[in-house]
Amino acid sequence: MLAMFLSAIEATIVSTAMPSIVADLGGFRLYSWVFSAYLLTNAATVLLFGRLSDMFGRKPIFLLGISLFLMGATLSALAESMEFLVFARLIQGLGAGALMPIATTIVGDMYTKEERAKIQGYLASVWGISAVTGPLLGGFFVDVLSWPYVFWMNIPLGLLAMTGILIFFKEQVTKKERVIDISGPFWVVFTISSLMIILVEGGVRIDWISWPMLGLILMSVSGFLFFLYHEKKSREPMIPFHIWSIRSILYANLTSLVAGMILIGVSSYLPAFVQGVMERSATVAGFTLTTMSIGWPIASTVAGRLVLKIGFRTTSILGGVSLIVGGTIFSLLSPEKGPLFAAMGSLFIGVGMGLSTTSFIVSIQNSVSWETRGIATASNMFMRTIGSAIGAALLGGVLNSRIQSALEKSGMDDMFNVDSTNRLLTEEGRKQLGGEALVVLQEALSAGLHRVYIGLLCLAVVSFFLILRIPKKED
């Protein structure tokens, strides 16, 4: 749980500290890459570490992951430029790729089927706790100490987690000849890296219709095809394709892909609506997101008990219903309804995520043996991470295009652009805009975010129908 906390808290605690980091180091153009670099290597290695843990045991790979994570955190704290910080975050993301899936897999190994559901609920609650404490700790370190402490705090917690695993975790790994699949991980990193660059830079620094974009798309597609070809003929493939033939794994992973898109849609754009359209403070915007952070761990804990009483499929369906309720509330969101209405939608999304994710992990781990439990668990988290990346790009594109078209329609596109929307987020910025420009930009942001929330509702409906495809028993 300590190791999972380190990985989960990274996003929120670093987000809080980023304005201070950029003010100190400069390089605002690399702002997004501080997050994207971490997500890139995290997504690219999560499957690799899951497979290696099946081959060599959980303990050595887990310790390797914590070591890489702490190395990246140390380098981040010592960074004197944004370029070096991005490099350090790449290393930190490498380690994070091992922390989350292997911690969850270790629990699957240690406990019986009956015990797993309750314990997985505790693990899932770590996400909620980190979402609540991250901004508070980040604010404390920035205001009272300095931003490097955001990274230094990882060191004692990481060392404590390593000590606990070294002393208390005992495992028996069957000794047999190992064939390490080197090409498989390379093609995964190659494919995911090019895909992430497309998603992060597409339409921003690289035009969608351009030769560099075409080259990146060809790289991503060819890497994926080479990976499939290699894995099919490999003696010990990194991803055993037979696990995808298990319906409970297939549909749990597809639902997690869609859920990742929903999650990034709420966490990325709800503060923009509350601050830019409702004209409320950052604190109020944070409150509307905090309800999701509270609903998630509570629902995860409840899901652990529900799985034993009504089964993982029924528990997942309840989660799917909650996601639809949350999506419906967001689709009806307007400035007049106020932040409490937004917080209610956020709460239902959190409950839906808590009920479904815990059920999925229990279902997946009950469907496979020890030899493939690591990669099966990692595959689910990989799909959620990829879903978040795709969702950020897709929903962001929807929002930006709507704002741009509104500016063109009003004839203000020569004076303002999509980036001008930033001024809506502060009271001072809104005063600078003046009457007509303020109205046009607010209406454009509101209309764009309305489309995003309609998209969230559609995604919630899709996730519900995918959950219905999950079999009642593992096959």
N, C-alpha and C positions, 0 to 999 in steps of 0.2 A: 504493500500500500504506500510506503514511503517513496519507493522508486516511481510508482505510477503518479504520485502526487507531483514529483519533480517534473515529469513529462507534461502532465496536464496543466500545471500552473504557468508554464512558460509563455503561452499566448497572452494571457490576461496581464501578467505582471510586467512583461516587456512592453505591451501596448501602452500601459500607464507611464512608463519611463521614457518612451521614445521621443516626445517633444524635448525633454532635457538632454537626451543623448544627441539628437540632431543639433541642438543649440550649442553643444560642447564640441562635437566632432565635425559639424558641417556636412556637406554632401546630401542635401535633401532629395536629390534625384534617385538616391539609393534607398530611400525610406522603405518602400514596399519590399525590397529585396532582403531586408533584415528578417522579415517574416517568411518570405517566399523561399529563401535559401534553406531555412530550417524545415519547412514543409516539403521541399524538394527531396532532400536526402532522407527524410523520415519516410516519405511514401516509397522512395526507390529501394529502401533496404528492409522494410518491415517483412516482406515475404522471404527475403534471403535469410534473415535471422530466425524466422519461424522454422524454416527448413533445416537450418544448421542445428537448431535445438533438438529436432527430431533425430538427427544423425549423431550428435556428440553429447547430448544431454542438455538440460535447461541451465544448470549451474554455471558452466564455463562461459556460455554465450551470454547469459544474463550479466555476469561480472564484467565481460568484455564491453557490453552495452553501457553499463554504468561508468566504466573507466573512460570510454570515448565521450560520454555526455559531460563528465566532470572536466575532461581536458578542454572540450569546447567552451564550457562555462568559464574556466580559468582564463583562456585566451580572450574571450569576450570582455571580461572584466579589465583586462590589460590593454584593450584596443585603444589606439590613438588616432585611428582614422576609420571612416565608414567602410572603406574597402576591406580593411583587416577585420572589422566586426562581421561583415558578411561572410568572409572566409571562416571565421571562428564559429559562426552559426551553422555553416555547412557541416562542420565536425560535430557540433552539438546535436544536430538533426540525425547524424549517423547513429549516435548512441541511443537517441530517442526511439529509433526504429526497432530497437531490441527491448526497451523497457516495458512498453504497454502490452504487446502480445504475449511476451514470455512470462510476465507477472501473472497474467490471466491464465495462461497455460499451466503454470506451476500449481495454481489453485485447483485446476481441473485434475492434476495428477494426485494431489494430496488428499482430496476429499471424495467421498462416495457420491453417487448420483443424487441421493437424497439431501446430502449436505451442501452440494455444489450451488444449488439455487440460492440459498441464504447467503453464502459467502460471496458469490458473484454480485449480489445486491450490495454488499458492503464495498466491494471494489468499485462498482459503478458509481457509488456515492462520492468517491474521490473526485470525480469530475465536477460535481456540484460544489463540493467544499472548495476546490481550487478556484472555481469561477467566482465565488464570493470573496475569498481571502486574497486572491491575486491583485485586484485593483487597490485594496486597502494596504497590502504590504508594499506594492509598487509606489503608492503615494507616500507612504511613511519613509521608505528609503530615499526617495527623491527629495522630500521636504526636510527631513531631519539629518540624513547622512549624505550620500551622493549616489548617482546611478550605478556605478560598478557593483554596489552591494546587492543589486537585483540579481547579479550573477554569482557573487561570492556566497550568497545564502545557500546555493546548491551544494557547496562543498561539504559542510558538516552533515547535512541530511543524506547526501549520497554515500559518504563514508560509513554512516550508521547503517544504511540499507545494505551495503556490501558486507559489513561485519556480521549483521544478522543472518544473511544468506550463507556466509562462510561457516558460521558456527552451527546454525540450527537446521539448515536444509540438507537432508541426506537423500541421495538418489542412487539407484542401481541402473547403470546403462549396460545393455547387452554388448559384449565385445565381439565385433565381427569386422570383416574387411570393409573399409569405407571407400567409396568412390566420390570424390568431391567434384561437383558440377561447377566448373569455373566459368564456362561460356554463358550459362543460364543467367547468373547474377549480372554479368556484363550487359546482356541484351535488355534485362529489366531496367537497369540504371540508364542505359542509352535511350530506351523508349520513353520512360517516365520523365527523364530530364528534358528531352526535346518537347514532350507534351506540356510540361509545366511552363517552359519558356513561351510556348504558343499561348497558353492561357493567361500568363502574367503580362506578357509584353504585346500580345495581339491587339491592334487598334490603339496602342499607347505609344511605344517606341518603334514598333514594326507594323507597317500597314498590312491590313488583311489581304489586300490584292497587291502583292509584291514578290519579287524573286526570293528574298530571304525567307518570307513566310512559306512560300511553296517548298523551299528547301527543307525547312523545319518539319513541315507536314510529311514530306517524303521520308525524312529521317525517322519520324515517329512510326509511320505505317510500316516501313521496311524493317525497322527494329522489332516491331511486334510480330511480323511474319517470320523473321529469322528465329525469334524466340520460340514460337510455336513449332517450327520445323525441328529445332534443336531438342526441345523438351520431349517430343514424340519419339525420338530415336535414342534418348539418353537412358542409361541403365538405372541411375537414381536421379530422376528429374527433380528440379527444385520445387515445382508445383505438380504433384500427382494429379493428372486430369480426372482420375476416377472420382475424386472427392466432389467434383462438380456434377457428377451424375446422381449424387445423393440429393433428393429434392429439398430436404430441410436445409441443407447448406446452400444450394443454388438460390432458393427464394429468399432465405435470410440475407444472403450477400447482395442480391439485387435490391431488396428493400433497404439495406444499409446504404447503398449507393444513392438512392433517392432521399433517404433521411439525412445524409450528409449535405445534400443540396438545400433541404429545408433549414437545417441548422445554421448554415452560413448565411442564408437569406435573412433569418431573424436577427442573428447576432451582428451582422454587418450593417443592416439598413434600418433597424428599429430606432437606434439613437439619432440617425439623420432625420427621421420623421418627427420625433419628439422635440428635437432641438430646432430643426430648420422650419418645420411647418407649424407645430404647436407653440413654438417660441418658448420652450421651457429650458431649464438649466441642464448642464451635464449631469448633475446629481440626480435629477428627476429621470433623465434618460437612462442612467445607470440602474435606477430602481426598477424600471420596466423590464430590464434584462435580468435583474436579480431574481425576479419571481420564477423565471425559467430555471435558474440555478438552484432554487429551493425545491421546485417541483420535481426535478430530475432525481436527486438522491433519495427523497422520500418515496417516490414511485419505484425506484430501484429496490429499496429495502422491502416494500410491500410486494413487489414482483417476485422476490425470492420465496415468499410464503405462498403466493398465489400459484406459482408454477407447480408446487407440491400438491395443491388442493384441486386446481381445475386444469392443470396441464399448460405446457408452454405455448401451444397454439392459441388457446382461448385467451391467455394472458397477452399474447402478441396482438390479437384482434382488438382487445380493449385499448391497447396502446395505439393501434391504427385509428380507432374511433376518436381518441383524444387528439391525435394529430389533425384529423378533419375538423374537429370543433375549434381547435386553435387557428387553423387555416381560414375557417369561416369568419371568425372574429376579426382576423387581420384584413380579410377582403372587405369587411364593412367599416374599417377604420377611417375616421375623418377627424379633422382638427377639433370639431365641436365635441367629440366623444371623450376627449381628455386622456391623460396618461393612465388612469386606472383601468380603462377599457383595454388599452394596449397591454398593460401588465397582465390582465386576465388571459389574453391570447397567448402571451409568453408563457404563462403558467401551464396552460393546456399542452403547449408544445413540449415543455419540460417533462410533464407527466407522461406524454406519449413516448418520448425518447427513453425515459427511465423504464417503463413497462416493456417496451419492445426490445431494447438492446440487451437487457438482462436475460430475457427469454431466448433471444437468438444465441447468445453465448452458451447457455445451458443446453439448448437443442443441438448446436453444432458439436459440442464436446461429448455429448451422449451418443452421437452418430458415428464416431470414429474411435479407433484404438489409439494407444499411446504413441505408436510410430508415426501417426499423421496428425495428432492433436495440435502440435505446435503450428504447422502450416495451415491447418483448417481454421484455427483461431486467428492467426495473422491475416488470412485472406479476408475475413470479415472486417477487420480494422482497416485494411488496405482499401477496401471498397468504400468505406465511409470517408476516408481521407481523399480519395479520388473524387468522390461525390462533392465534397466541400470545394475542391479546386474547380471542378466543372461548374458548380453552382455559382461560385464567385464570378467567374467569367461570363456565364450565361445571363444571370440576373443583372449584373453590372452593365452588360451590353444593352439590355432592355431599358434600364433606367437612363443611361446616357443618351440613347437614341431619342427617347421621349423628350428629354430636356432640350436637346439640340433642335428637334423639330418645332418645339414650342417657341424657342428663341427666333427661329427663322420665320415662323408665322407672325410673330409680333414685330418683325423688322429690327430686332435688337441684336441680331447675331454678329453685327459689325462692331458692337461695343462690348458684348458679353459672350462668354462661352461656357461650356459645361463646368470648368473649374471655378467659375464665378459663384457657383452654388455654395462653395465653402463659406462665403460671407454670410449666408443665412444661419450659420451655426453659432454665431456670437451676436450679442446685442449691439456691439460697436459696429460690426460688419453690416447689420441690417440698417442701421442709421445712415451709413455711408452710401448704401444703394439708392435711397430716395424712394418716393412713392410708387411710380409706375414700374420701375425695374423690380422693386421688392415684390409687388403683386404678381408680375409675370413669372419671376423665378420661383416664388412660393407655389403658385399654381402648377408650374411645370414639374417641380419636385414632388408635389402632392400627387399629380396625375401619373408621374413615372413610378413612384412608390406604390400607387394603387395597382398598377400593372404587375409590379413585382409580387405583391401580396395575392393577386389573382393567380399568378404563377405558383405561389406557395400552396394555395388551396388545391390546384390541379395536381401538384406533386404529392400532396397528402392523400388525395383520392387514389392516385396510382399506387402509392405505398400500401394502402388498405387492400386493394385487389391483389397485390403481390403476396401480402400476408395470408390472404384466403387460400392461396395456392400451396401453402406449407402443409404437409401431411399431418394427420393426427398423431401418427407414430413415426419414429425414425425408420427410414428404409435404406 
